[in-house]
Amino acid sequence: MTRRERTQDDVEHLTTAECWRLLEQAELGRLAVSATDGKPDVFPLNFVARSGHLYLRTAPGAKLADLTGAADVAFEVDGTDGTFRWSVVVRARADTLRLLDDAPLEDIPTAHPSGKSIVVRLVPTTVTGRRFRDARVTTRRTTPRIHEPSDRKPVPIPHFPPPKKGTP
């Protein structure tokens, strides 16, 4: 798809370039894998998008075992700009690398307190995205909410002092 296209539902299908721009700005995504037991699993994680690939850190454990068992994965990021919500999905092939194999990848962020010495590179096979107007933003403009200011005066809340000791 070379241009943004809108559907009847006012969902905008994003160009590949726009998807990559959003991926490069995001910090947190979700990695979907087929677990070793054959069931789906999802891991939230930090990542970086660089040179047409996605990179993430991991350590030995369930995620790495799942990646080793089946290298086809899906990766999703989403967000909002206050008016629109967006989502980008990358279907990819996962390759594991040792951190020392590719020194420039040391800047891959991780919020996890333990060391993560293994880097996973996702090589995309498809990149798709969509954006739509957040209906809640439209609703807020037309329907006042309790926390929004109004021109009514507040109603005082009655206050009663605590009972004196020895009285029921």
Helices and strands as residue ranges (DSSP letters): E 5-6, E 11-13, H 16-25, E 28-34, E 40-46, E 48-50, E 53-58, H 62-69, E 72-80, E 84-98, G 99-101, G 103-107, E 118-133, H 135-142
